[in-house]
Amino acid sequence: MMIEMQQVTMQFGSKVVLKKVSLKVQPGEIIGLVGANGAGKTTLINLILGRLQPTSGQISVLQAAPSEKRHFNRIGAMLQDDSRIARLKVSEELTMVGQYYQQPLPVATLLKMADLTEQANQMVNQLSGGQLRRMTFALAMAGDPDLIFLDEPTVGMDVTSRQHFWQQIDQLKQAGKTIILTSHYLEEIEKVATRILILKDGQFQYDGDFQTLQQQYRSSQIQFKADQSMANLQDWPEVLAYQEHAHRISLQVTNSDVVLARLSPQIGQTIHQVQVQAGSLTDIYNEIMGADTDAIINGSK
């Protein structure tokens, strides 16, 4: 067992952030931790890392207390605060940090993983925001950890850097690493995670794989071209949202089978080019969170 939490509660003053949370993480799992701002995602990670002590409950990491020093060589964390040593070059900081580990990855390997080979001799304080984020990833991987925490890892990265980053995560996944990640880019979590945790009101609202989540929340998209407006579809109980533009109609529905059955007499007559897409993690997340105004979806606040 990589991580085990039993009935963990975390309270700051009168505010209860986590309420009797229990969690078991097996080796090789890639867990996507999802929740609105202030839901407790970072708090949960800091508890597992031993940076915070729970108000109540038990936490075991690698069969020992989170604060055990022997964890140092097996855990890597890419947290939201980017660390930097202004007077060092990128390669120098990676070399220095690597000296703390028993079997560090070569600096050249870390530079390649973080796509920073061209910045190897650049001063750390001259890196852009996205480059500094990648530097933080390289530092987290310096000891070749078995258990990796990635808290909003791609914030500030451009599209190309994000693509390279997720390619590296896929390789870590293939290598059997255990990863817990948070991201406001839910489409990224949907692609890489083997298990989804949705945190709301201090508790897990869902814990399982994405395919099962899709089955439980049957929201999906139906798109088609229509010869005339079909605004009356908004009154159907299965239709959550209706959009129409240039005779192209898009429906968000709770049950695509029922809607398609009702539309079938018109398909090929007044309805053409029908497309059905299962609900994305973003769609399902919005449904679960309801009117939460502080939720961040697809990187937009």
C-alpha positions in Angstrom: 0.0 0.0 0.0 1.4 3.4 -1.0 -1.0 5.5 1.0 -3.7 4.8 3.6 -5.9 7.4 5.3 -8.4 6.5 7.9 -11.2 8.9 9.0 -8.9 12.0 8.6 -10.3 15.3 9.6 -8.5 18.6 9.1 -9.7 21.8 10.8 -8.2 25.3 10.8 -9.8 27.2 13.6 -13.6 26.8 13.1 -13.2 25.8 9.5 -13.4 22.1 8.8 -11.6 21.5 5.5 -11.6 17.7 5.4 -14.3 15.6 7.2 -13.4 12.0 8.1 -11.7 11.3 4.8 -10.6 7.7 4.1 -8.4 6.7 1.1 -6.2 3.8 0.0 -3.8 4.2 -2.9 -2.2 1.1 -4.5 1.1 1.1 -6.4 0.9 2.2 -10.0 -2.3 4.2 -9.7 -2.6 7.6 -11.4 -5.1 9.6 -9.3 -6.7 12.8 -10.5 -7.8 14.9 -7.5 -10.5 17.3 -8.6 -12.4 20.0 -6.6 -13.3 23.7 -6.5 -10.9 26.3 -5.1 -10.6 25.8 -1.3 -12.0 22.3 -1.5 -9.0 20.9 0.4 -6.9 19.4 -2.4 -3.6 21.0 -1.4 -4.4 20.4 2.2 -4.9 16.7 1.5 -1.5 16.5 -0.3 0.3 18.4 2.5 -1.2 15.9 5.0 0.1 13.0 3.0 3.5 14.6 2.7 3.7 15.2 6.5 3.7 19.0 6.1 0.5 19.2 8.1 -0.7 17.1 11.0 -4.4 16.1 10.9 -6.8 17.2 13.6 -7.9 13.6 13.9 -7.5 10.3 12.0 -4.6 8.2 10.8 -2.3 8.5 7.8 0.2 5.9 6.6 2.6 6.5 3.7 4.7 3.6 2.4 3.8 1.7 5.6 5.0 4.4 7.9 4.2 7.8 9.3 4.3 10.6 6.6 7.1 12.4 8.4 9.5 9.5 8.3 12.9 10.5 6.9 13.2 7.2 5.0 10.5 8.5 2.6 12.7 11.2 1.3 14.3 9.1 -1.5 10.9 7.6 -2.6 8.7 10.7 -2.8 8.8 13.6 -5.2 6.5 16.6 -5.0 5.8 19.3 -7.5 3.8 21.8 -5.4 2.3 25.2 -6.4 5.2 27.2 -5.0 8.1 27.2 -7.4 11.5 27.1 -5.6 14.4 28.9 -7.0 18.0 29.7 -6.0 18.7 33.0 -7.8 22.5 32.7 -8.0 22.6 29.2 -9.6 22.3 28.0 -13.1 19.6 25.5 -14.0 22.1 22.6 -14.2 23.8 23.7 -11.0 20.6 23.7 -9.0 19.7 20.3 -10.3 23.2 19.0 -9.5 23.0 20.4 -5.9 19.5 18.9 -5.2 20.6 15.6 -6.7 23.3 15.3 -4.1 20.6 14.8 -1.4 19.4 11.5 -2.9 21.0 8.1 -2.8 20.4 7.3 -6.5 19.6 10.6 -8.3 18.7 10.8 -11.9 21.4 12.3 -14.2 21.1 16.0 -14.7 20.9 15.5 -18.5 17.9 13.2 -18.0 16.2 15.7 -15.8 16.8 18.5 -18.3 15.3 16.4 -21.1 12.3 15.4 -19.0 11.5 19.0 -18.2 12.4 20.2 -21.7 15.1 22.5 -20.3 18.2 21.3 -22.1 18.6 24.6 -23.9 18.3 26.5 -20.6 20.9 24.3 -18.8 23.3 27.2 -18.4 20.7 29.9 -17.8 20.3 31.5 -14.4 17.3 30.1 -12.5 16.0 33.6 -11.8 15.9 34.4 -15.5 13.5 31.6 -16.3 10.0 32.4 -17.5 7.0 31.3 -15.4 6.4 28.2 -17.6 10.1 27.3 -17.6 10.2 27.7 -13.8 7.3 25.4 -13.5 9.2 22.8 -15.6 12.2 23.3 -13.4 10.1 22.5 -10.3 9.1 19.3 -12.1 12.7 18.4 -12.7 13.5 19.0 -9.0 10.6 16.8 -8.0 12.0 14.0 -10.2 15.6 14.4 -9.1 15.5 11.3 -6.8 13.7 9.1 -9.2 10.7 8.8 -6.8 8.1 6.0 -6.7 5.4 8.2 -5.3 4.9 11.6 -7.1 2.6 14.5 -6.2 1.8 17.1 -8.9 -0.2 20.0 -7.7 -1.4 22.2 -10.6 1.7 21.2 -12.6 1.0 22.9 -15.9 0.0 26.3 -14.7 1.9 28.9 -16.7 3.0 26.4 -19.4 2.3 27.0 -23.1 0.5 24.4 -25.2 3.7 22.8 -26.4 5.2 22.6 -22.9 2.0 21.1 -21.6 2.0 18.4 -24.3 5.6 17.5 -23.6 4.9 17.4 -19.8 2.0 14.9 -20.3 4.2 12.8 -22.5 6.6 12.5 -19.6 3.8 11.6 -17.2 2.6 8.9 -19.6 6.1 7.5 -19.5 6.2 7.6 -15.7 2.8 5.8 -15.8 4.2 3.1 -18.0 7.1 2.7 -15.6 4.7 1.9 -12.8 5.1 5.1 -10.8 2.3 6.1 -8.4 1.0 9.7 -9.1 -1.5 12.0 -7.4 -2.2 15.1 -9.4 -4.5 18.1 -9.3 -5.2 20.2 -12.3 -7.7 22.9 -13.4 -7.4 21.5 -16.9 -9.9 18.7 -16.4 -9.4 17.3 -19.9 -5.8 16.5 -19.0 -6.9 14.5 -15.9 -9.5 12.7 -18.0 -6.8 11.5 -20.4 -4.1 10.4 -17.9 -5.8 9.4 -14.6 -6.7 5.7 -13.9 -8.8 6.9 -10.9 -10.8 10.1 -10.2 -11.4 11.6 -6.8 -13.9 14.4 -6.7 -13.6 16.4 -3.5 -16.6 18.6 -2.3 -17.6 19.9 1.1 -14.6 18.2 2.7 -15.5 14.7 1.4 -15.1 12.6 -1.7 -18.2 12.8 -3.8 -16.8 10.2 -6.2 -13.9 7.7 -6.1 -13.4 5.5 -9.1 -12.5 5.2 -12.8 -13.8 7.7 -15.4 -15.8 5.1 -17.4 -17.9 4.3 -14.3 -18.3 8.0 -13.6 -19.7 8.5 -17.1 -22.2 5.7 -16.5 -23.4 7.2 -13.2 -23.7 10.7 -14.7 -25.2 10.1 -18.1 -24.8 13.6 -19.3 -23.7 13.6 -23.0 -23.7 15.8 -26.1 -25.8 15.3 -29.1 -25.1 17.5 -32.2 -26.9 17.5 -35.5 -27.9 19.7 -38.4 -31.6 20.6 -38.7 -33.7 22.1 -41.5 -35.5 24.3 -39.0 -35.2 25.6 -35.4 -36.1 23.0 -32.8 -36.2 25.2 -29.7 -39.0 23.1 -28.3 -36.4 20.5 -27.4 -35.6 22.7 -24.4 -38.8 21.5 -22.8 -37.8 17.8 -22.9 -36.9 16.6 -19.4 -33.8 14.9 -20.6 -32.3 18.1 -22.2 -30.1 20.1 -19.8 -28.9 22.7 -22.4 -29.8 23.7 -25.9 -27.7 25.7 -28.3 -28.4 26.6 -31.9 -26.2 28.3 -34.5 -26.5 28.3 -38.3 -28.9 25.4 -38.3 -26.4 23.4 -36.1 -28.0 22.2 -32.9 -26.2 21.1 -29.8 -27.9 19.4 -26.9 -26.5 18.4 -23.5 -28.7 15.6 -22.3 -29.0 13.2 -19.3 -30.0 10.2 -21.4 -28.9 10.1 -25.1 -30.7 6.9 -25.8 -34.1 8.3 -24.9 -33.5 11.6 -26.8 -32.2 9.7 -29.9 -35.2 7.4 -29.8 -37.6 10.4 -29.8 -35.7 12.1 -32.6 -35.4 9.0 -34.8 -38.4 9.6 -37.0 -36.8 12.9 -38.1 -33.3 11.5 -38.6 -32.6 11.5 -42.3 -35.6 13.7 -43.0 -35.2 17.1 -41.2 -32.3 16.1 -39.0 -28.9 15.2 -40.5 -25.2 14.6 -39.5 -26.0 13.3 -36.0 -23.1 13.0 -33.6 -23.1 11.7 -30.0 -20.3 12.2 -27.5 -20.3 10.8 -24.0 -20.0 13.4 -21.2 -16.6 14.8 -20.5 -15.1 15.1 -17.0 -15.8 18.8 -17.3 -19.5 18.2 -18.0 -19.8 15.8 -15.1 -17.8 18.0 -12.7 -20.2 20.9 -13.5 -23.2 18.6 -12.8 -21.7 17.4 -9.4 -20.6 20.9 -8.3 -23.9 22.5 -9.3 -23.8 26.2 -8.6 -20.3 26.4 -7.1 -19.1 29.7 -8.4 -15.4 29.3 -7.3 -14.9 26.2 -9.4 -12.2 26.4 -12.1 -13.0 24.6 -15.3 -10.6 24.2 -18.2 -8.2 26.8 -16.7 -10.7 29.7 -16.6 -11.9 31.2 -13.4 
